[in-house]
Amino acid sequence: MEIIHKIGRRKTAVARVYLSDGKGKITVNNRDLNDYFPTATLQYKVKQPFTLTSTEDLFDVKVNVYGGGITGQAEAIRLALSRAMCEIDAEHRLVLKPEGLMTRDPRMVERKKFGQKKARKKFQFSKR
C-alpha cells in the first residue's frame, strides 16, 4: 500500500495525516501521541476512527499539525484520519458518518467589530 495523505481542519487548526501500513504507531509533530496529547480524552478523539472501524494496529500514522489549541488539533486529526479510512475502504464511511466523524465542523471564532469591545460585547453605555 502506498502512503495516503489527507487534510483535516477544525477552527484554525490544520492537520496533515500520512497513513501507511504498520503496527499502529501514531506520531504527531515528531512526538509520540501520548506525549503530544497528555489527556486520555484527546487521545481517544484521535484514535476514534480506528476504534470504530476496528483497525487499531494495522496502520502507522505520521501527523503534521499546526494552529489552534490542542482540542482543535485533536479534532482536525480525527477528521483527516476518518477521510483516510474512507479512502482505504468505502464501507468504513457507513460506520463513521453516523458518528459525525465525516463532517467538517464549520464553527469559527467570530471577528471583533469596530466600535465594540469584542465580537458581540459593547462598550458600557452612559446616558449622562
ROSE-116140 format. One record per residue: x, y, z of N, C-alpha, C in turn; residue in three letters. Coordinates in nm, 4 decimals. Example, Ala and Ser with C-alpha at 12.3 -4.5 7.8 and 13.67 -1.06 7.14 Angstrom:
residues 2
<rec n_xx="1.3190" n_yy="-0.5690" n_zz="0.7800" ca_xx="1.2300" ca_yy="-0.4500" ca_zz="0.7800" c_xx="1.3200" c_yy="-0.3300" c_zz="0.7800" res="ALA"/>
<rec n_xx="1.2850" n_yy="-0.2250" n_zz="0.7080" ca_xx="1.3670" ca_yy="-0.1060" ca_zz="0.7140" c_xx="1.2900" c_yy="0.0030" c_zz="0.7870" res="SER"/>
END
This chain:
residues 128
<rec n_xx="0.0842" n_yy="-0.1197" n_zz="0.0000" ca_xx="0.0000" ca_yy="0.0000" ca_zz="0.0000" c_xx="0.0880" c_yy="0.1251" c_zz="0.0000" res="MET"/>
<rec n_xx="0.0539" n_yy="0.2209" n_zz="-0.0846" ca_xx="0.1265" ca_yy="0.3476" ca_zz="-0.0853" c_xx="0.0786" c_yy="0.4347" c_zz="0.0300" res="GLU"/>
<rec n_xx="0.1478" n_yy="0.5424" n_zz="0.0545" ca_xx="0.1126" ca_yy="0.6333" ca_zz="0.1638" c_xx="-0.0103" c_yy="0.7151" c_zz="0.1238" res="ILE"/>
<rec n_xx="-0.1080" n_yy="0.7223" n_zz="0.2144" ca_xx="-0.2292" ca_yy="0.8008" ca_zz="0.1903" c_xx="-0.2159" c_yy="0.9327" c_zz="0.2653" res="ILE"/>
<rec n_xx="-0.2384" n_yy="1.0433" n_zz="0.1938" ca_xx="-0.2263" ca_yy="1.1775" ca_zz="0.2520" c_xx="-0.3633" c_yy="1.2442" c_zz="0.2537" res="HIS"/>
<rec n_xx="-0.4060" n_yy="1.2904" n_zz="0.3724" ca_xx="-0.5337" ca_yy="1.3605" ca_zz="0.3856" c_xx="-0.5169" c_yy="1.4802" c_zz="0.4780" res="LYS"/>
<rec n_xx="-0.6057" n_yy="1.5783" n_zz="0.4618" ca_xx="-0.6023" ca_yy="1.7004" ca_zz="0.5434" c_xx="-0.7332" c_yy="1.7127" c_zz="0.6209" res="ILE"/>
<rec n_xx="-0.7223" n_yy="1.7511" n_zz="0.7488" ca_xx="-0.8393" ca_yy="1.7779" ca_zz="0.8312" c_xx="-0.8253" c_yy="1.9143" c_zz="0.8952" res="GLY"/>
<rec n_xx="-0.9365" n_yy="1.9852" n_zz="0.9113" ca_xx="-0.9332" ca_yy="2.1192" ca_zz="0.9715" c_xx="-1.0391" c_yy="2.1308" c_zz="1.0800" res="ARG"/>
<rec n_xx="-1.0100" n_yy="2.2148" n_zz="1.1799" ca_xx="-1.1069" ca_yy="2.2462" ca_zz="1.2854" c_xx="-1.0677" c_yy="2.3808" c_zz="1.3438" res="ARG"/>
<rec n_xx="-1.1594" n_yy="2.4780" n_zz="1.3449" ca_xx="-1.1288" ca_yy="2.6154" ca_zz="1.3851" c_xx="-1.0086" c_yy="2.6636" c_zz="1.3039" res="LYS"/>
<rec n_xx="-0.8953" n_yy="2.6945" n_zz="1.3678" ca_xx="-0.7785" ca_yy="2.7380" ca_zz="1.2896" c_xx="-0.6708" c_yy="2.6304" c_zz="1.2838" res="THR"/>
<rec n_xx="-0.6997" n_yy="2.5104" n_zz="1.3325" ca_xx="-0.6024" ca_yy="2.4009" ca_zz="1.3311" c_xx="-0.6087" c_yy="2.3268" c_zz="1.1969" res="ALA"/>
<rec n_xx="-0.4914" n_yy="2.2940" n_zz="1.1432" ca_xx="-0.4820" ca_yy="2.2192" ca_zz="1.0184" c_xx="-0.3933" c_yy="2.0974" c_zz="1.0430" res="VAL"/>
<rec n_xx="-0.4457" n_yy="1.9789" n_zz="1.0106" ca_xx="-0.3712" ca_yy="1.8544" ca_zz="1.0318" c_xx="-0.3489" c_yy="1.7857" c_zz="0.8982" res="ALA"/>
<rec n_xx="-0.2224" n_yy="1.7506" n_zz="0.8708" ca_xx="-0.1877" ca_yy="1.6714" ca_zz="0.7529" c_xx="-0.1499" c_yy="1.5325" c_zz="0.8014" res="ARG"/>
<rec n_xx="-0.2224" n_yy="1.4315" n_zz="0.7528" ca_xx="-0.2049" ca_yy="1.2944" ca_zz="0.8002" c_xx="-0.1481" c_yy="1.2092" c_zz="0.6871" res="VAL"/>
<rec n_xx="-0.0452" n_yy="1.1297" n_zz="0.7201" ca_xx="0.0152" ca_yy="1.0361" ca_zz="0.6269" c_xx="-0.0027" c_yy="0.8962" c_zz="0.6835" res="TYR"/>
<rec n_xx="-0.0825" n_yy="0.8141" n_zz="0.6160" ca_xx="-0.1188" ca_yy="0.6811" ca_zz="0.6644" c_xx="-0.0465" c_yy="0.5755" c_zz="0.5817" res="LEU"/>
<rec n_xx="0.0192" n_yy="0.4814" n_zz="0.6496" ca_xx="0.0880" ca_yy="0.3726" ca_zz="0.5805" c_xx="0.0720" c_yy="0.2438" c_zz="0.6607" res="SER"/>
<rec n_xx="0.1001" n_yy="0.1299" n_zz="0.5968" ca_xx="0.0932" ca_yy="0.0013" ca_zz="0.6665" c_xx="0.1928" c_yy="-0.0008" c_zz="0.7804" res="ASP"/>
<rec n_xx="0.1543" n_yy="-0.0634" n_zz="0.8916" ca_xx="0.2460" ca_yy="-0.0692" ca_zz="1.0058" c_xx="0.1847" c_yy="-0.1410" c_zz="1.1236" res="GLY"/>
<rec n_xx="0.2271" n_yy="-0.0989" n_zz="1.2427" ca_xx="0.1871" ca_yy="-0.1669" ca_zz="1.3649" c_xx="0.1051" c_yy="-0.0799" c_zz="1.4602" res="LYS"/>
<rec n_xx="0.0536" n_yy="0.0343" n_zz="1.4133" ca_xx="-0.0326" ca_yy="0.1169" ca_zz="1.4969" c_xx="0.0387" c_yy="0.2298" c_zz="1.5680" res="GLY"/>
<rec n_xx="0.1579" n_yy="0.2696" n_zz="1.5200" ca_xx="0.2325" ca_yy="0.3786" ca_zz="1.5831" c_xx="0.1809" c_yy="0.5119" c_zz="1.5299" res="LYS"/>
<rec n_xx="0.1455" n_yy="0.6025" n_zz="1.6217" ca_xx="0.0957" ca_yy="0.7357" ca_zz="1.5831" c_xx="0.1964" c_yy="0.8399" c_zz="1.6291" res="ILE"/>
<rec n_xx="0.2484" n_yy="0.9180" n_zz="1.5335" ca_xx="0.3462" ca_yy="1.0229" ca_zz="1.5621" c_xx="0.2860" c_yy="1.1578" c_zz="1.5249" res="THR"/>
<rec n_xx="0.2863" n_yy="1.2519" n_zz="1.6199" ca_xx="0.2325" ca_yy="1.3857" ca_zz="1.5959" c_xx="0.3460" c_yy="1.4860" c_zz="1.6113" res="VAL"/>
<rec n_xx="0.3767" n_yy="1.5591" n_zz="1.5044" ca_xx="0.4871" ca_yy="1.6564" ca_zz="1.5041" c_xx="0.6170" c_yy="1.5951" c_zz="1.5589" res="ASN"/>
<rec n_xx="0.6509" n_yy="1.4770" n_zz="1.5104" ca_xx="0.7720" ca_yy="1.4027" ca_zz="1.5502" c_xx="0.7758" c_yy="1.3680" c_zz="1.6986" res="ASN"/>
<rec n_xx="0.6599" n_yy="1.3656" n_zz="1.7646" ca_xx="0.6491" ca_yy="1.3228" ca_zz="1.9045" c_xx="0.5449" c_yy="1.2127" c_zz="1.9129" res="ARG"/>
<rec n_xx="0.5563" n_yy="1.1297" n_zz="2.0144" ca_xx="0.4593" ca_yy="1.0228" ca_zz="2.0341" c_xx="0.3227" c_yy="1.0830" c_zz="2.0679" res="ASP"/>
<rec n_xx="0.2168" n_yy="1.0115" n_zz="2.0321" ca_xx="0.0801" ca_yy="1.0600" ca_zz="2.0575" c_xx="0.0571" c_yy="1.0905" c_zz="2.2054" res="LEU"/>
<rec n_xx="0.1045" n_yy="1.0023" n_zz="2.2943" ca_xx="0.0823" ca_yy="1.0200" ca_zz="2.4384" c_xx="0.1600" c_yy="1.1395" c_zz="2.4945" res="ASN"/>
<rec n_xx="0.2713" n_yy="1.1763" n_zz="2.4304" ca_xx="0.3469" ca_yy="1.2943" ca_zz="2.4737" c_xx="0.2783" c_yy="1.4225" c_zz="2.4267" res="ASP"/>
<rec n_xx="0.2297" n_yy="1.4211" n_zz="2.3015" ca_xx="0.1720" ca_yy="1.5422" ca_zz="2.2434" c_xx="0.0352" c_yy="1.5739" c_zz="2.3025" res="TYR"/>
<rec n_xx="-0.0486" n_yy="1.4699" n_zz="2.3186" ca_xx="-0.1810" ca_yy="1.4871" ca_zz="2.3788" c_xx="-0.1806" c_yy="1.4187" c_zz="2.5149" res="PHE"/>
<rec n_xx="-0.1634" n_yy="1.4945" n_zz="2.6243" ca_xx="-0.1474" ca_yy="1.4340" ca_zz="2.7566" c_xx="-0.2741" c_yy="1.3716" c_zz="2.8136" res="PRO"/>
<rec n_xx="-0.3921" n_yy="1.4238" n_zz="2.7797" ca_xx="-0.5146" ca_yy="1.3739" ca_zz="2.8422" c_xx="-0.5723" c_yy="1.2559" c_zz="2.7638" res="THR"/>
<rec n_xx="-0.6399" n_yy="1.1678" n_zz="2.8357" ca_xx="-0.6997" ca_yy="1.0489" ca_zz="2.7744" c_xx="-0.8111" c_yy="1.0859" c_zz="2.6770" res="ALA"/>
<rec n_xx="-0.8812" n_yy="1.1953" n_zz="2.7041" ca_xx="-0.9913" ca_yy="1.2385" ca_zz="2.6170" c_xx="-0.9401" c_yy="1.2729" c_zz="2.4774" res="THR"/>
<rec n_xx="-0.8307" n_yy="1.3483" n_zz="2.4715" ca_xx="-0.7746" ca_yy="1.3877" ca_zz="2.3419" c_xx="-0.7184" c_yy="1.2666" c_zz="2.2682" res="LEU"/>
<rec n_xx="-0.6546" n_yy="1.1747" n_zz="2.3411" ca_xx="-0.6014" ca_yy="1.0527" ca_zz="2.2794" c_xx="-0.7158" c_yy="0.9694" c_zz="2.2222" res="GLN"/>
<rec n_xx="-0.8275" n_yy="0.9640" n_zz="2.2964" ca_xx="-0.9448" ca_yy="0.8898" ca_zz="2.2496" c_xx="-0.9994" c_yy="0.9520" c_zz="2.1206" res="TYR"/>
<rec n_xx="-1.0052" n_yy="1.0868" n_zz="2.1156" ca_xx="-1.0559" ca_yy="1.1553" ca_zz="1.9961" c_xx="-0.9726" c_yy="1.1206" c_zz="1.8736" res="LYS"/>
<rec n_xx="-0.8398" n_yy="1.1171" n_zz="1.8905" ca_xx="-0.7515" ca_yy="1.0875" ca_zz="1.7781" c_xx="-0.7695" c_yy="0.9425" c_zz="1.7322" res="VAL"/>
<rec n_xx="-0.7838" n_yy="0.8505" n_zz="1.8256" ca_xx="-0.7925" ca_yy="0.7079" ca_zz="1.7923" c_xx="-0.9331" c_yy="0.6621" c_zz="1.7534" res="LYS"/>
<rec n_xx="-1.0324" n_yy="0.7489" n_zz="1.7665" ca_xx="-1.1722" ca_yy="0.7122" ca_zz="1.7437" c_xx="-1.1991" c_yy="0.6509" c_zz="1.6054" res="GLN"/>
<rec n_xx="-1.1449" n_yy="0.7051" n_zz="1.4941" ca_xx="-1.1712" ca_yy="0.6421" ca_zz="1.3633" c_xx="-1.1213" c_yy="0.4974" c_zz="1.3573" res="PRO"/>
<rec n_xx="-1.0068" n_yy="0.4696" n_zz="1.4203" ca_xx="-0.9532" ca_yy="0.3333" ca_zz="1.4210" c_xx="-1.0399" c_yy="0.2417" c_zz="1.5069" res="PHE"/>
<rec n_xx="-1.0864" n_yy="0.2931" n_zz="1.6220" ca_xx="-1.1679" ca_yy="0.2130" ca_zz="1.7128" c_xx="-1.2994" c_yy="0.1729" c_zz="1.6465" res="THR"/>
<rec n_xx="-1.3652" n_yy="0.2700" n_zz="1.5804" ca_xx="-1.4949" ca_yy="0.2420" ca_zz="1.5187" c_xx="-1.4839" c_yy="0.1453" c_zz="1.4010" res="LEU"/>
<rec n_xx="-1.3727" n_yy="0.1545" n_zz="1.3264" ca_xx="-1.3555" ca_yy="0.0653" ca_zz="1.2106" c_xx="-1.2783" c_yy="-0.0609" c_zz="1.2481" res="THR"/>
<rec n_xx="-1.2421" n_yy="-0.0748" n_zz="1.3755" ca_xx="-1.1630" ca_yy="-0.1872" ca_zz="1.4299" c_xx="-1.0386" c_yy="-0.2173" c_zz="1.3458" res="SER"/>
<rec n_xx="-0.9565" n_yy="-0.1120" n_zz="1.3266" ca_xx="-0.8295" ca_yy="-0.1235" ca_zz="1.2552" c_xx="-0.7176" c_yy="-0.0604" c_zz="1.3372" res="THR"/>
<rec n_xx="-0.7160" n_yy="-0.0854" n_zz="1.4702" ca_xx="-0.6246" ca_yy="-0.0155" ca_zz="1.5605" c_xx="-0.4763" c_yy="-0.0374" c_zz="1.5260" res="GLU"/>
<rec n_xx="-0.4359" n_yy="-0.1632" n_zz="1.5026" ca_xx="-0.2933" ca_yy="-0.1942" ca_zz="1.4885" c_xx="-0.2533" c_yy="-0.2277" c_zz="1.3451" res="ASP"/>
<rec n_xx="-0.3237" n_yy="-0.1718" n_zz="1.2471" ca_xx="-0.2930" ca_yy="-0.2034" ca_zz="1.1075" c_xx="-0.2130" c_yy="-0.0950" c_zz="1.0366" res="LEU"/>
<rec n_xx="-0.2172" n_yy="0.0278" n_zz="1.0878" ca_xx="-0.1557" ca_yy="0.1402" ca_zz="1.0158" c_xx="-0.0636" c_yy="0.2217" c_zz="1.1061" res="PHE"/>
<rec n_xx="0.0444" n_yy="0.2723" n_zz="1.0463" ca_xx="0.1281" ca_yy="0.3724" ca_zz="1.1121" c_xx="0.0826" c_yy="0.5090" c_zz="1.0627" res="ASP"/>
<rec n_xx="0.0785" n_yy="0.6064" n_zz="1.1544" ca_xx="0.0288" ca_yy="0.7395" ca_zz="1.1205" c_xx="0.1354" c_yy="0.8426" c_zz="1.1540" res="VAL"/>
<rec n_xx="0.1645" n_yy="0.9297" n_zz="1.0576" ca_xx="0.2532" ca_yy="1.0437" ca_zz="1.0808" c_xx="0.1696" c_yy="1.1683" c_zz="1.0579" res="LYS"/>
<rec n_xx="0.1683" n_yy="1.2582" n_zz="1.1569" ca_xx="0.0816" ca_yy="1.3759" ca_zz="1.1518" c_xx="0.1652" c_yy="1.5022" c_zz="1.1657" res="VAL"/>
<rec n_xx="0.1382" n_yy="1.5997" n_zz="1.0795" ca_xx="0.1888" ca_yy="1.7356" ca_zz="1.0970" c_xx="0.0675" c_yy="1.8224" c_zz="1.1250" res="ASN"/>
<rec n_xx="0.0677" n_yy="1.8889" n_zz="1.2408" ca_xx="-0.0476" ca_yy="1.9712" ca_zz="1.2777" c_xx="0.0008" c_yy="2.1052" c_zz="1.3298" res="VAL"/>
<rec n_xx="-0.0701" n_yy="2.2121" n_zz="1.2925" ca_xx="-0.0343" ca_yy="2.3457" ca_zz="1.3411" c_xx="-0.1602" c_yy="2.4293" c_zz="1.3537" res="TYR"/>
<rec n_xx="-0.1512" n_yy="2.5358" n_zz="1.4333" ca_xx="-0.2619" ca_yy="2.6294" ca_zz="1.4514" c_xx="-0.3603" c_yy="2.5824" c_zz="1.5558" res="GLY"/>
<rec n_xx="-0.4333" n_yy="2.6766" n_zz="1.6139" ca_xx="-0.5377" ca_yy="2.6432" ca_zz="1.7093" c_xx="-0.4834" c_yy="2.5920" c_zz="1.8410" res="GLY"/>
<rec n_xx="-0.5722" n_yy="2.5354" n_zz="1.9224" ca_xx="-0.5339" ca_yy="2.4759" ca_zz="2.0503" c_xx="-0.5290" c_yy="2.3253" c_zz="2.0381" res="GLY"/>
<rec n_xx="-0.5026" n_yy="2.2562" n_zz="2.1493" ca_xx="-0.4836" ca_yy="2.1120" ca_zz="2.1396" c_xx="-0.6148" c_yy="2.0381" c_zz="2.1111" res="ILE"/>
<rec n_xx="-0.7279" n_yy="2.0896" n_zz="2.1582" ca_xx="-0.8557" ca_yy="2.0236" ca_zz="2.1293" c_xx="-0.8893" c_yy="2.0353" c_zz="1.9810" res="THR"/>
<rec n_xx="-0.8729" n_yy="2.1553" n_zz="1.9253" ca_xx="-0.8964" ca_yy="2.1749" ca_zz="1.7822" c_xx="-0.8027" c_yy="2.0908" c_zz="1.6978" res="GLY"/>
<rec n_xx="-0.6779" n_yy="2.0779" n_zz="1.7435" ca_xx="-0.5814" ca_yy="1.9956" ca_zz="1.6708" c_xx="-0.6214" c_yy="1.8485" c_zz="1.6735" res="GLN"/>
<rec n_xx="-0.6657" n_yy="1.8011" n_zz="1.7905" ca_xx="-0.7077" ca_yy="1.6611" ca_zz="1.8021" c_xx="-0.8263" c_yy="1.6327" c_zz="1.7099" res="ALA"/>
<rec n_xx="-0.9219" n_yy="1.7254" n_zz="1.7038" ca_xx="-1.0394" ca_yy="1.7054" ca_zz="1.6192" c_xx="-1.0046" c_yy="1.7179" c_zz="1.4707" res="GLU"/>
<rec n_xx="-0.9052" n_yy="1.8003" n_zz="1.4374" ca_xx="-0.8585" ca_yy="1.8095" ca_zz="1.2986" c_xx="-0.7935" c_yy="1.6779" c_zz="1.2561" res="ALA"/>
<rec n_xx="-0.7147" n_yy="1.6196" n_zz="1.3457" ca_xx="-0.6513" ca_yy="1.4906" ca_zz="1.3168" c_xx="-0.7579" c_yy="1.3832" c_zz="1.2982" res="ILE"/>
<rec n_xx="-0.8609" n_yy="1.3865" n_zz="1.3840" ca_xx="-0.9698" ca_yy="1.2884" ca_zz="1.3762" c_xx="-1.0397" c_yy="1.2950" c_zz="1.2401" res="ARG"/>
<rec n_xx="-1.0658" n_yy="1.4163" n_zz="1.1901" ca_xx="-1.1312" ca_yy="1.4315" ca_zz="1.0602" c_xx="-1.0426" c_yy="1.3781" c_zz="0.9475" res="LEU"/>
<rec n_xx="-0.9133" n_yy="1.4109" n_zz="0.9532" ca_xx="-0.8204" ca_yy="1.3649" ca_zz="0.8492" c_xx="-0.8099" c_yy="1.2124" c_zz="0.8491" res="ALA"/>
<rec n_xx="-0.8038" n_yy="1.1517" n_zz="0.9673" ca_xx="-0.7962" ca_yy="1.0054" ca_zz="0.9765" c_xx="-0.9249" c_yy="0.9411" c_zz="0.9245" res="LEU"/>
<rec n_xx="-1.0385" n_yy="1.0018" n_zz="0.9541" ca_xx="-1.1660" ca_yy="0.9491" ca_zz="0.9052" c_xx="-1.1702" c_yy="0.9511" c_zz="0.7527" res="SER"/>
<rec n_xx="-1.1215" n_yy="1.0606" n_zz="0.6943" ca_xx="-1.1173" ca_yy="1.0711" ca_zz="0.5482" c_xx="-1.0242" c_yy="0.9659" c_zz="0.4889" res="ARG"/>
<rec n_xx="-0.9122" n_yy="0.9425" n_zz="0.5562" ca_xx="-0.8166" ca_yy="0.8422" ca_zz="0.5085" c_xx="-0.8759" c_yy="0.7018" c_zz="0.5176" res="ALA"/>
<rec n_xx="-0.9492" n_yy="0.6728" n_zz="0.6251" ca_xx="-1.0099" ca_yy="0.5405" ca_zz="0.6414" c_xx="-1.1135" c_yy="0.5145" c_zz="0.5315" res="MET"/>
<rec n_xx="-1.1842" n_yy="0.6192" n_zz="0.4894" ca_xx="-1.2826" ca_yy="0.6040" ca_zz="0.3823" c_xx="-1.2162" c_yy="0.5777" c_zz="0.2479" res="CYS"/>
<rec n_xx="-1.0968" n_yy="0.6346" n_zz="0.2287" ca_xx="-1.0251" ca_yy="0.6094" ca_zz="0.1038" c_xx="-0.9747" c_yy="0.4653" c_zz="0.0986" res="GLU"/>
<rec n_xx="-0.9364" n_yy="0.4102" n_zz="0.2140" ca_xx="-0.8898" ca_yy="0.2717" ca_zz="0.2194" c_xx="-1.0036" c_yy="0.1759" c_zz="0.1855" res="ILE"/>
<rec n_xx="-1.1193" n_yy="0.1965" n_zz="0.2510" ca_xx="-1.2343" ca_yy="0.1100" ca_zz="0.2282" c_xx="-1.3617" c_yy="0.1934" c_zz="0.2373" res="ASP"/>
<rec n_xx="-1.4404" n_yy="0.1950" n_zz="0.1309" ca_xx="-1.5632" ca_yy="0.2765" ca_zz="0.1265" c_xx="-1.6659" c_yy="0.2309" c_zz="0.2296" res="ALA"/>
<rec n_xx="-1.6569" n_yy="0.1052" n_zz="0.2758" ca_xx="-1.7501" ca_yy="0.0533" ca_zz="0.3761" c_xx="-1.7343" c_yy="0.1249" c_zz="0.5102" res="GLU"/>
<rec n_xx="-1.6139" n_yy="0.1777" n_zz="0.5377" ca_xx="-1.5895" ca_yy="0.2469" ca_zz="0.6640" c_xx="-1.6777" c_yy="0.3712" c_zz="0.6778" res="HIS"/>
<rec n_xx="-1.7157" n_yy="0.4294" n_zz="0.5647" ca_xx="-1.7979" ca_yy="0.5503" ca_zz="0.5674" c_xx="-1.9327" c_yy="0.5251" c_zz="0.6370" res="ARG"/>
<rec n_xx="-1.9865" n_yy="0.4043" n_zz="0.6173" ca_xx="-2.1155" ca_yy="0.3696" ca_zz="0.6775" c_xx="-2.1078" c_yy="0.3666" c_zz="0.8298" res="LEU"/>
<rec n_xx="-1.9884" n_yy="0.3419" n_zz="0.8840" ca_xx="-1.9689" ca_yy="0.3390" ca_zz="1.0294" c_xx="-1.9367" c_yy="0.4791" c_zz="1.0823" res="VAL"/>
<rec n_xx="-1.8519" n_yy="0.5539" n_zz="1.0092" ca_xx="-1.8016" ca_yy="0.6831" ca_zz="1.0571" c_xx="-1.9032" c_yy="0.7968" c_zz="1.0428" res="LEU"/>
<rec n_xx="-1.9832" n_yy="0.7952" n_zz="0.9361" ca_xx="-2.0759" ca_yy="0.9053" ca_zz="0.9101" c_xx="-2.1819" c_yy="0.9223" c_zz="1.0195" res="LYS"/>
<rec n_xx="-2.2471" n_yy="0.8134" n_zz="1.0658" ca_xx="-2.3470" ca_yy="0.8326" ca_zz="1.1727" c_xx="-2.2881" c_yy="0.8870" c_zz="1.3032" res="PRO"/>
<rec n_xx="-2.1598" n_yy="0.8636" n_zz="1.3275" ca_xx="-2.0934" ca_yy="0.9153" ca_zz="1.4471" c_xx="-2.0532" c_yy="1.0618" c_zz="1.4319" res="GLU"/>
<rec n_xx="-2.0686" n_yy="1.1172" n_zz="1.3116" ca_xx="-2.0367" ca_yy="1.2583" ca_zz="1.2870" c_xx="-1.8907" c_yy="1.2849" c_zz="1.2615" res="GLY"/>
<rec n_xx="-1.8131" n_yy="1.1814" n_zz="1.2267" ca_xx="-1.6692" ca_yy="1.1998" ca_zz="1.2060" c_xx="-1.6343" c_yy="1.2449" c_zz="1.0643" res="LEU"/>
<rec n_xx="-1.7294" n_yy="1.2397" n_zz="0.9729" ca_xx="-1.7007" ca_yy="1.2795" ca_zz="0.8352" c_xx="-1.7389" c_yy="1.4254" c_zz="0.8087" res="MET"/>
<rec n_xx="-1.7917" n_yy="1.4935" n_zz="0.9085" ca_xx="-1.8398" ca_yy="1.6303" ca_zz="0.8908" c_xx="-1.7344" c_yy="1.7300" c_zz="0.9370" res="THR"/>
<rec n_xx="-1.7024" n_yy="1.8261" n_zz="0.8513" ca_xx="-1.6105" ca_yy="1.9331" ca_zz="0.8871" c_xx="-1.6882" c_yy="2.0332" c_zz="0.9714" res="ARG"/>
<rec n_xx="-1.6466" n_yy="2.0543" n_zz="1.0952" ca_xx="-1.7173" ca_yy="2.1458" ca_zz="1.1858" c_xx="-1.6901" c_yy="2.2896" c_zz="1.1418" res="ASP"/>
<rec n_xx="-1.7924" n_yy="2.3642" n_zz="1.0967" ca_xx="-1.7682" ca_yy="2.4963" ca_zz="1.0382" c_xx="-1.7547" c_yy="2.6093" c_zz="1.1397" res="PRO"/>
<rec n_xx="-1.7741" n_yy="2.5802" n_zz="1.2692" ca_xx="-1.7761" ca_yy="2.6892" ca_zz="1.3675" c_xx="-1.6376" c_yy="2.7522" c_zz="1.3838" res="ARG"/>
<rec n_xx="-1.6323" n_yy="2.8828" n_zz="1.3642" ca_xx="-1.5081" ca_yy="2.9577" ca_zz="1.3771" c_xx="-1.5311" c_yy="3.0729" c_zz="1.4757" res="MET"/>
<rec n_xx="-1.4227" n_yy="3.1350" n_zz="1.5193" ca_xx="-1.4336" ca_yy="3.2495" ca_zz="1.6092" c_xx="-1.4891" c_yy="3.3682" c_zz="1.5305" res="VAL"/>
<rec n_xx="-1.5890" n_yy="3.4336" n_zz="1.5868" ca_xx="-1.6489" ca_yy="3.5497" ca_zz="1.5217" c_xx="-1.5535" c_yy="3.6682" c_zz="1.5335" res="GLU"/>
<rec n_xx="-1.5426" n_yy="3.7470" n_zz="1.4277" ca_xx="-1.4491" ca_yy="3.8590" ca_zz="1.4282" c_xx="-1.4969" c_yy="3.9722" c_zz="1.5186" res="ARG"/>
<rec n_xx="-1.4011" n_yy="4.0470" n_zz="1.5708" ca_xx="-1.4315" ca_yy="4.1651" ca_zz="1.6515" c_xx="-1.4751" c_yy="4.2777" c_zz="1.5580" res="LYS"/>
<rec n_xx="-1.5813" n_yy="4.3484" n_zz="1.5967" ca_xx="-1.6283" ca_yy="4.4603" ca_zz="1.5166" c_xx="-1.5777" c_yy="4.5924" c_zz="1.5743" res="LYS"/>
<rec n_xx="-1.5571" n_yy="4.6898" n_zz="1.4863" ca_xx="-1.5101" ca_yy="4.8202" ca_zz="1.5319" c_xx="-1.6194" c_yy="4.8892" c_zz="1.6117" res="PHE"/>
<rec n_xx="-1.5821" n_yy="4.9711" n_zz="1.7093" ca_xx="-1.6783" ca_yy="5.0398" ca_zz="1.7940" c_xx="-1.7374" c_yy="4.9492" c_zz="1.9009" res="GLY"/>
<rec n_xx="-1.6832" n_yy="4.8274" n_zz="1.9144" ca_xx="-1.7285" ca_yy="4.7338" ca_zz="2.0163" c_xx="-1.6072" c_yy="4.6781" c_zz="2.0896" res="GLN"/>
<rec n_xx="-1.6340" n_yy="4.6257" n_zz="2.2094" ca_xx="-1.5263" ca_yy="4.5727" ca_zz="2.2919" c_xx="-1.4774" c_yy="4.4386" c_zz="2.2379" res="LYS"/>
<rec n_xx="-1.5720" n_yy="4.3502" n_zz="2.2000" ca_xx="-1.5414" ca_yy="4.2184" ca_zz="2.1440" c_xx="-1.6354" c_yy="4.1933" c_zz="2.0261" res="LYS"/>
<rec n_xx="-1.6565" n_yy="4.0688" n_zz="1.9898" ca_xx="-1.7424" ca_yy="4.0389" ca_zz="1.8750" c_xx="-1.8861" c_yy="4.0839" c_zz="1.8993" res="ALA"/>
<rec n_xx="-1.9373" n_yy="4.0554" n_zz="2.0188" ca_xx="-2.0760" ca_yy="4.0917" ca_zz="2.0495" c_xx="-2.0876" c_yy="4.1923" c_zz="2.1635" res="ARG"/>
<rec n_xx="-1.9889" n_yy="4.1918" n_zz="2.2534" ca_xx="-1.9938" ca_yy="4.2806" ca_zz="2.3701" c_xx="-1.9711" c_yy="4.4257" c_zz="2.3270" res="LYS"/>
<rec n_xx="-2.0500" n_yy="4.5150" n_zz="2.3843" ca_xx="-2.0377" ca_yy="4.6577" ca_zz="2.3522" c_xx="-1.9656" c_yy="4.7293" c_zz="2.4650" res="LYS"/>
<rec n_xx="-1.9182" n_yy="4.8502" n_zz="2.4373" ca_xx="-1.8661" ca_yy="4.9344" ca_zz="2.5427" c_xx="-1.9799" c_yy="4.9773" c_zz="2.6351" res="PHE"/>
<rec n_xx="-1.9481" n_yy="5.0081" n_zz="2.7602" ca_xx="-2.0511" ca_yy="5.0457" ca_zz="2.8547" c_xx="-2.1205" c_yy="5.1735" c_zz="2.8077" res="GLN"/>
<rec n_xx="-2.2551" n_yy="5.1709" n_zz="2.8133" ca_xx="-2.3354" ca_yy="5.2851" ca_zz="2.7681" c_xx="-2.3610" c_yy="5.3789" c_zz="2.8846" res="PHE"/>
<rec n_xx="-2.3347" n_yy="5.5072" n_zz="2.8608" ca_xx="-2.3608" ca_yy="5.6071" ca_zz="2.9639" c_xx="-2.4648" c_yy="5.7059" c_zz="2.9098" res="SER"/>
<rec n_xx="-2.5761" n_yy="5.7141" n_zz="2.9781" ca_xx="-2.6843" ca_yy="5.8018" ca_zz="2.9311" c_xx="-2.6507" c_yy="5.9486" c_zz="2.9570" res="LYS"/>
<rec n_xx="-2.5862" n_yy="5.9758" n_zz="3.0698" ca_xx="-2.5499" ca_yy="6.1139" ca_zz="3.1057" c_xx="-2.4024" c_yy="6.1256" c_zz="3.1346" res="ARG"/>
END
